[in-house]
Amino acid sequence: MPLSLTPPVAEQWLRPAEYWPSLHAATAELDPPFGVISVPALAHNAFDMLRRSSGTTIRVASKSVRVRGVIDAVLALPGYSGVLAYTLPEALWLAEGDAEHEGITDVVVGYPSVDRASIRRLAHDPLLASRVTVMIDSVEQLDYIDAVVSPETRECIRVCLELDASWNPKVLGHLGTYRSPVFTVNDARTLAERIVTRPGFALVGMMAYESQIAGLGNEPSSVLRGEAVRWIQKASAGELAARRAEAVAAVRSVADLEFVNGGGTGSLESTSREAAITEIAAGSGLFGPHLFDHYRHFHPAPAASFVLPVVRKPSVRMATLLGGGWVASGPPGADRLPLVAWPQGTKMVGAEMAGEVQTPLTGEAAALLAVGDRVWLRHTKAGELSEHLDAFAMVDGGRIVDTLPTYRGEGKAFL
């Protein structure tokens, strides 16, 4: 039976001494390692994201989920529509559907693709060509698609133009991710004009992802750093809102855009205030990884977690987990490592931290752990957890109500 999400009555995760033991009891028969999603916590996050977006449609960023059953459940909620996929093969799979899942009718590929086999599939399938939009930020990408399949022999390819949303103040330098080379209003207009004059392409959307606002915690442990980050985010949001509005107007003067996408989980409030925006892409907030523990303006529930077993006791005050090196992407640092959620009162050993084969823990709680006990952890980033697991146990009402496969469990390797 498909997963269904309704607003939770109680926010149990606000009481860790109740929340984690309840998940622990519900999964007592499972052998670790395994992953768990609390259905009420997932529902809370989904509805809270809708509240924060103030009526602006949310497009689900699938790379931050990678569980088809969860994506389908979220898309069933009013206020969510469409998917922002990571790769073209993933987008084709989502759009095509299968015996278990209906095809998703609106999938935008968040990054340019040079996957020739997938480009050919898209180009020769009328249904897929009507449902999937590919990302473009240069004429060279148009040339590449034409070289794979000539315009005369294919379906019209829907394309989305990506505007770079980074901020480049002279004093601070580049802030944000290095994505599109399209930065100025003139850049956007020029590329749009080139696209609409090319046979075999239809410019239907624009996108800009402001990572320096959406993906940067604004309540770190350092008070001064927090003030600096919040100042940067406010200033960057103001600059981007003005530039994006002008760029969208310029592109709309040459193409009839169906959508303008922006934002992310961390910027739902600020992005939704922009009149030029028609939708916001977000997904990480559904799982609530510990990356979001350091945001001031929202606090998602820790919906997704994973469990590792204690397999040895090097000393009375230590307990060693099997595996644990589930390190998140990004700049190397302690904030990329898994966080022990339960039992509280443990810490990793500085000389080893989270290891490929073992993760020693110390602290008062570690001294109480015995061989065979289980420890609950949270990943730094949302979708990456699904790359370590074949499935998630879905827990609701103190019991496992379903098991949903990840992309990996579906036998799909898109990332």
Solvent accessible surface area in square Angstrom, and as a share of the most:
residue,aa,sasa,rsa
1,M,215,0.96
2,P,118,0.74
3,L,29,0.14
4,S,83,0.54
5,L,10,0.05
6,T,94,0.55
7,P,85,0.53
8,P,34,0.21
9,V,159,0.91
10,A,59,0.46
11,E,66,0.30
12,Q,54,0.24
13,W,21,0.07
14,L,118,0.59
15,R,111,0.41
16,P,49,0.31
17,A,76,0.59
18,E,73,0.33
19,Y,3,0.01
20,W,11,0.04
21,P,48,0.30
22,S,32,0.20
23,L,7,0.03
24,H,60,0.27
25,A,73,0.57
26,A,19,0.15
27,T,1,0.00
28,A,60,0.46
29,E,163,0.73
30,L,58,0.29
31,D,125,0.65
32,P,29,0.18
33,P,77,0.48
34,F,21,0.09
35,G,1,0.01
36,V,0,0.00
37,I,0,0.00
38,S,5,0.03
39,V,11,0.06
40,P,39,0.25
41,A,0,0.00
42,L,0,0.00
43,A,1,0.01
44,H,32,0.14
45,N,2,0.01
46,A,0,0.00
47,F,60,0.25
48,D,27,0.14
49,M,5,0.02
50,L,36,0.18
51,R,158,0.58
52,R,6,0.02
53,S,1,0.01
54,S,92,0.59
55,G,75,0.72
56,T,23,0.13
57,T,44,0.26
58,I,0,0.00
59,R,3,0.01
60,V,0,0.00
61,A,11,0.09
62,S,0,0.00
63,K,75,0.32
64,S,5,0.03
65,V,0,0.00
66,R,24,0.09
67,V,0,0.00
68,R,0,0.00
69,G,14,0.13
70,V,0,0.00
71,I,0,0.00
72,D,45,0.23
73,A,4,0.03
74,V,0,0.00
75,L,37,0.19
76,A,81,0.63
77,L,16,0.08
78,P,119,0.75
79,G,37,0.35
80,Y,10,0.04
81,S,59,0.38
82,G,7,0.07
83,V,0,0.00
84,L,19,0.10
85,A,2,0.02
86,Y,77,0.29
87,T,28,0.16
88,L,1,0.00
89,P,41,0.26
90,E,0,0.00
91,A,0,0.00
92,L,0,0.00
93,W,27,0.09
94,L,0,0.00
95,A,0,0.00
96,E,88,0.39
97,G,16,0.15
98,D,70,0.36
99,A,111,0.86
100,E,144,0.65
101,H,30,0.13
102,E,154,0.69
103,G,20,0.19
104,I,17,0.09
105,T,89,0.51
106,D,45,0.23
107,V,0,0.00
108,V,3,0.01
109,V,0,0.00
110,G,0,0.00
111,Y,75,0.29
112,P,51,0.32
113,S,26,0.17
114,V,102,0.59
115,D,54,0.28
116,R,140,0.51
117,A,68,0.52
118,S,9,0.06
119,I,5,0.03
120,R,110,0.40
121,R,105,0.38
122,L,3,0.02
123,A,0,0.00
124,H,109,0.49
125,D,44,0.23
126,P,87,0.55
127,L,88,0.44
128,L,1,0.01
129,A,7,0.05
130,S,71,0.46
131,R,49,0.18
132,V,0,0.00
133,T,0,0.00
134,V,7,0.04
135,M,2,0.01
136,I,2,0.01
137,D,16,0.08
138,S,23,0.15
139,V,27,0.16
140,E,120,0.54
141,Q,39,0.17
142,L,0,0.00
143,D,69,0.36
144,Y,75,0.28
145,I,11,0.06
146,D,32,0.16
147,A,90,0.70
148,V,27,0.15
149,V,9,0.05
150,S,43,0.28
151,P,30,0.19
152,E,144,0.65
153,T,87,0.50
154,R,27,0.10
155,E,64,0.29
156,C,65,0.39
157,I,1,0.01
158,R,45,0.17
159,V,0,0.00
160,C,0,0.00
161,L,0,0.00
162,E,5,0.02
163,L,1,0.00
164,D,10,0.05
165,A,5,0.04
166,S,3,0.02
167,W,29,0.10
168,N,69,0.35
169,P,27,0.17
170,K,204,0.87
171,V,141,0.81
172,L,84,0.42
173,G,32,0.31
174,H,58,0.26
175,L,40,0.20
176,G,29,0.28
177,T,62,0.36
178,Y,179,0.68
179,R,61,0.22
180,S,8,0.05
181,P,93,0.58
182,V,8,0.05
183,F,57,0.24
184,T,62,0.36
185,V,31,0.18
186,N,93,0.48
187,D,51,0.26
188,A,0,0.00
189,R,86,0.31
190,T,62,0.36
191,L,12,0.06
192,A,0,0.00
193,E,74,0.33
194,R,117,0.43
195,I,0,0.00
196,V,65,0.37
197,T,102,0.59
198,R,50,0.18
199,P,91,0.57
200,G,20,0.19
201,F,15,0.06
202,A,35,0.27
203,L,11,0.05
204,V,11,0.06
205,G,0,0.00
206,M,3,0.01
207,M,8,0.04
208,A,1,0.01
209,Y,62,0.24
210,E,3,0.01
211,S,15,0.10
212,Q,10,0.04
213,I,13,0.07
214,A,4,0.03
215,G,32,0.31
216,L,59,0.29
217,G,16,0.16
218,N,12,0.06
219,E,70,0.32
220,P,30,0.19
221,S,116,0.75
222,S,50,0.32
223,V,112,0.64
224,L,140,0.70
225,R,130,0.47
226,G,2,0.02
227,E,92,0.41
228,A,51,0.40
229,V,6,0.04
230,R,55,0.20
231,W,147,0.51
232,I,26,0.13
233,Q,15,0.07
234,K,165,0.70
235,A,33,0.25
236,S,0,0.00
237,A,23,0.18
238,G,45,0.43
239,E,55,0.24
240,L,1,0.00
241,A,32,0.25
242,A,58,0.45
243,R,25,0.09
244,R,2,0.01
245,A,45,0.35
246,E,104,0.47
247,A,0,0.00
248,V,5,0.03
249,A,62,0.48
250,A,8,0.06
251,V,0,0.00
252,R,98,0.36
253,S,86,0.55
254,V,49,0.28
255,A,13,0.10
256,D,129,0.67
257,L,10,0.05
258,E,108,0.48
259,F,12,0.05
260,V,2,0.01
261,N,4,0.02
262,G,1,0.01
263,G,2,0.02
264,G,6,0.06
265,T,9,0.05
266,G,3,0.03
267,S,2,0.01
268,L,0,0.00
269,E,45,0.20
270,S,27,0.17
271,T,1,0.00
272,S,23,0.15
273,R,182,0.66
274,E,26,0.12
275,A,109,0.85
276,A,19,0.15
277,I,16,0.08
278,T,58,0.34
279,E,13,0.06
280,I,0,0.00
281,A,6,0.05
282,A,3,0.02
283,G,2,0.02
284,S,24,0.16
285,G,1,0.01
286,L,0,0.00
287,F,2,0.01
288,G,0,0.00
289,P,6,0.04
290,H,16,0.07
291,L,44,0.22
292,F,7,0.03
293,D,63,0.33
294,H,92,0.41
295,Y,1,0.00
296,R,127,0.46
297,H,72,0.32
298,F,8,0.03
299,H,126,0.56
300,P,23,0.14
301,A,1,0.01
302,P,20,0.13
303,A,1,0.01
304,A,7,0.05
305,S,1,0.01
306,F,0,0.00
307,V,0,0.00
308,L,4,0.02
309,P,18,0.11
310,V,1,0.01
311,V,62,0.36
312,R,131,0.48
313,K,68,0.29
314,P,75,0.47
315,S,53,0.34
316,V,125,0.72
317,R,136,0.50
318,M,43,0.19
319,A,0,0.00
320,T,0,0.00
321,L,0,0.00
322,L,95,0.47
323,G,13,0.12
324,G,1,0.01
325,G,27,0.26
326,W,30,0.11
327,V,75,0.43
328,A,6,0.05
329,S,58,0.38
330,G,47,0.45
331,P,102,0.64
332,P,138,0.87
333,G,38,0.37
334,A,78,0.60
335,D,85,0.44
336,R,28,0.10
337,L,24,0.12
338,P,6,0.04
339,L,78,0.39
340,V,26,0.15
341,A,11,0.08
342,W,56,0.20
343,P,26,0.17
344,Q,109,0.48
345,G,50,0.48
346,T,24,0.14
347,K,138,0.59
348,M,27,0.12
349,V,38,0.22
350,G,66,0.63
351,A,101,0.79
352,E,85,0.38
353,M,63,0.28
354,A,14,0.11
355,G,17,0.17
356,E,160,0.72
357,V,104,0.60
358,Q,44,0.20
359,T,1,0.00
360,P,4,0.02
361,L,0,0.00
362,T,31,0.18
363,G,17,0.16
364,E,136,0.61
365,A,11,0.08
366,A,0,0.00
367,A,31,0.24
368,L,153,0.76
369,L,16,0.08
370,A,53,0.41
371,V,98,0.56
372,G,56,0.54
373,D,54,0.28
374,R,27,0.10
375,V,0,0.00
376,W,0,0.00
377,L,1,0.00
378,R,22,0.08
379,H,3,0.01
380,T,1,0.01
381,K,58,0.25
382,A,5,0.04
383,G,4,0.04
384,E,31,0.14
385,L,3,0.02
386,S,0,0.00
387,E,70,0.31
388,H,62,0.28
389,L,11,0.05
390,D,80,0.41
391,A,31,0.24
392,F,0,0.00
393,A,8,0.06
394,M,0,0.00
395,V,6,0.03
396,D,53,0.27
397,G,75,0.72
398,G,52,0.50
399,R,153,0.56
400,I,58,0.29
401,V,63,0.36
402,D,50,0.26
403,T,79,0.46
404,L,19,0.09
405,P,50,0.31
406,T,0,0.00
407,Y,3,0.01
408,R,118,0.43
409,G,36,0.34
410,E,54,0.24
411,G,66,0.63
412,K,71,0.30
413,A,102,0.79
414,F,31,0.13
415,L,74,0.37
